[in-house]
C-alpha cells in the first residue's frame, strides 16, 4: 500500500530525513517511534503531500506522490492530526461532512447520513450538533477520526493522535484505533504509546536523527530490539524515573 525508497527532506540547511525506506502492506498497522525531532511526522506529511520530499520516491497504493497526484493520494490516505484541526465555527456534523461534500462532491443528504453513522461508530453521535469548543480533547480527536473515515480512505495516517490529550482521554481514542485495526484498516501511526504499538502494531519502525535505525515485527522490535539506540529509547519511555 505504501512504499518509501530513499526518501530525503531538508528545510534549508537542516536535514530532516535521510534515505528513509520502508513499506506498509494492505491491512497492516505500522507504528513509527522515536524521540522528538527524529522525522516521524515529516514522514507522514511527505506521504500525504503536505510536505514535498527532496529525494527518493513515495508510492501510495501505486500512485507516485508528486504535485500532479496530490488529490488522488489524499483521497486514499487521510490524516488525523495531533491538534485535531477541527473547524471551530462548524458543528461536529458539519466538520465531518465538509470533505465529502466539498472534495468528493457527494450530495449533502447522503454525506450527512454517512457522517452520523461514522459518529455513532466513534461514540460521538450524541454530539453531532455541538461545536468543538464544547468537547474534550478526546472527543475532538474521535471526531477527527470520523472526519478522516468520511473520505472513505484506504489508509489513515495518525500523527501522534494522543499526545495532546489528558491521560484519562487517551484510552478512548486508542479504543477507536484498535477497532479500525480489527476491521483491517491500513494505518501508519506516529506514537509514543508503546503498549498500543506492541499490542496492535504489525510493524514497528524506530527513527532517530532522520534515519531508520531499526524496523521489523512490532513485538520483536519492542520487546527484543537489536539496536542499542532503540533499547535506550524504550528504556527511557517505559521507565521515565
ZIUR-V982499 format. One record per pair of residues at least 24 apart in sequence whose C-alpha atoms are under 7 Angstrom apart, sorted by the first residue. I is the first residue (numbers start at 1). J is the second residue. D is the distance in Angstrom with one decimal. If there is no record, write none. Layout:
i->I j->J d->D
i->I j->J d->D
This chain:
i->1 j->25 d->5.2
i->1 j->26 d->5.3
i->1 j->60 d->5.8
i->1 j->61 d->4.4
i->2 j->59 d->5.6
i->2 j->60 d->4.7
i->2 j->61 d->6.0
i->3 j->58 d->5.6
i->3 j->59 d->5.1
i->3 j->60 d->6.7
i->4 j->57 d->6.0
i->4 j->58 d->4.6
i->4 j->59 d->6.7
i->5 j->56 d->5.5
i->5 j->57 d->5.4
i->5 j->58 d->6.5
i->6 j->55 d->6.8
i->6 j->56 d->4.5
i->6 j->57 d->6.8
i->7 j->53 d->6.8
i->7 j->55 d->5.2
i->7 j->56 d->4.2
i->7 j->57 d->6.0
i->8 j->53 d->6.1
i->8 j->54 d->5.5
i->8 j->55 d->4.6
i->8 j->56 d->6.3
i->9 j->53 d->5.1
i->9 j->54 d->5.0
i->9 j->55 d->6.7
i->16 j->210 d->5.1
i->17 j->210 d->4.2
i->17 j->211 d->6.2
i->18 j->210 d->5.5
i->18 j->211 d->5.4
i->19 j->211 d->6.8
i->20 j->211 d->5.9
i->20 j->212 d->6.1
i->26 j->186 d->5.6
i->27 j->184 d->4.7
i->27 j->185 d->5.2
i->27 j->186 d->4.3
i->28 j->186 d->5.1
i->28 j->187 d->6.4
i->28 j->202 d->5.8
i->29 j->181 d->6.8
i->29 j->186 d->5.9
i->29 j->187 d->4.8
i->29 j->188 d->5.9
i->29 j->201 d->4.9
i->29 j->202 d->5.2
i->29 j->203 d->6.5
i->30 j->187 d->6.2
i->30 j->188 d->4.7
i->30 j->189 d->6.2
i->30 j->201 d->5.8
i->30 j->202 d->6.0
i->30 j->203 d->4.7
i->30 j->204 d->5.7
i->31 j->188 d->5.8
i->31 j->189 d->4.7
i->31 j->190 d->5.9
i->31 j->191 d->6.8
i->31 j->197 d->6.1
i->31 j->201 d->6.1
i->31 j->203 d->6.2
i->31 j->204 d->4.8
i->31 j->205 d->6.2
i->32 j->189 d->6.0
i->32 j->190 d->4.7
i->32 j->191 d->6.4
i->32 j->204 d->6.0
i->32 j->205 d->4.9
i->32 j->206 d->6.0
i->33 j->190 d->6.2
i->33 j->191 d->6.0
i->33 j->192 d->6.4
i->33 j->205 d->6.1
i->33 j->206 d->4.8
i->33 j->207 d->6.2
i->34 j->206 d->5.4
i->34 j->207 d->5.0
i->34 j->208 d->5.8
i->35 j->208 d->6.6
i->38 j->207 d->5.9
i->38 j->208 d->4.5
i->38 j->209 d->4.7
i->38 j->210 d->5.0
i->39 j->210 d->5.0
i->40 j->190 d->6.4
i->41 j->159 d->6.1
i->41 j->190 d->6.8
i->44 j->157 d->6.6
i->48 j->73 d->6.7
i->48 j->74 d->5.9
i->48 j->77 d->6.4
i->75 j->151 d->6.5
i->75 j->153 d->6.0
i->76 j->153 d->4.6
i->76 j->154 d->5.2
i->76 j->155 d->6.0
i->77 j->153 d->5.7
i->77 j->154 d->6.4
i->77 j->155 d->4.6
i->77 j->156 d->5.4
i->77 j->157 d->6.7
i->78 j->148 d->5.4
i->78 j->153 d->5.9
i->78 j->155 d->6.3
i->78 j->156 d->4.9
i->78 j->157 d->6.1
i->79 j->148 d->6.4
i->79 j->156 d->5.7
i->79 j->157 d->4.7
i->79 j->158 d->6.0
i->80 j->144 d->6.1
i->80 j->145 d->6.2
i->80 j->148 d->6.6
i->80 j->157 d->6.1
i->80 j->158 d->4.8
i->80 j->159 d->6.2
i->80 j->161 d->6.8
i->81 j->158 d->6.4
i->81 j->159 d->5.2
i->81 j->161 d->6.2
i->82 j->159 d->5.5
i->82 j->160 d->5.3
i->82 j->161 d->4.8
i->82 j->162 d->6.9
i->82 j->163 d->6.6
i->82 j->164 d->6.4
i->83 j->164 d->6.6
i->84 j->140 d->6.3
i->84 j->141 d->5.5
i->84 j->144 d->5.9
i->86 j->132 d->6.9
i->88 j->131 d->6.6
i->88 j->132 d->5.7
i->88 j->133 d->6.8
i->90 j->131 d->6.3
i->91 j->128 d->6.8
i->91 j->129 d->5.4
i->91 j->130 d->5.3
i->91 j->131 d->4.5
i->91 j->132 d->6.8
i->92 j->127 d->6.8
i->92 j->128 d->5.0
i->92 j->129 d->6.0
i->92 j->130 d->5.9
i->92 j->131 d->5.9
i->92 j->132 d->6.7
i->92 j->143 d->6.9
i->93 j->128 d->4.8
i->93 j->129 d->6.3
i->95 j->147 d->6.8
i->96 j->146 d->6.5
i->96 j->147 d->4.3
i->96 j->150 d->6.5
i->99 j->151 d->6.6
i->100 j->150 d->6.5
i->100 j->151 d->5.8
i->115 j->150 d->6.4
i->118 j->146 d->5.6
i->119 j->143 d->7.0
i->119 j->146 d->6.0
i->122 j->146 d->6.8
i->122 j->176 d->6.2
i->137 j->165 d->5.7
i->138 j->165 d->6.3
i->138 j->169 d->5.1
i->138 j->170 d->6.7
i->138 j->172 d->6.8
i->138 j->173 d->6.3
i->141 j->173 d->6.9
i->142 j->173 d->6.2
i->154 j->185 d->6.9
i->154 j->186 d->6.6
i->155 j->185 d->6.6
i->155 j->186 d->4.8
i->155 j->187 d->5.6
i->156 j->186 d->6.5
i->156 j->187 d->4.9
i->156 j->188 d->6.6
i->157 j->187 d->5.8
i->157 j->188 d->5.0
i->157 j->189 d->6.0
i->158 j->188 d->6.2
i->158 j->189 d->4.6
i->158 j->190 d->6.0
i->159 j->189 d->6.3
i->159 j->190 d->5.0
i->160 j->190 d->5.0
i->160 j->191 d->4.8
i->198 j->222 d->6.4
i->206 j->230 d->6.7
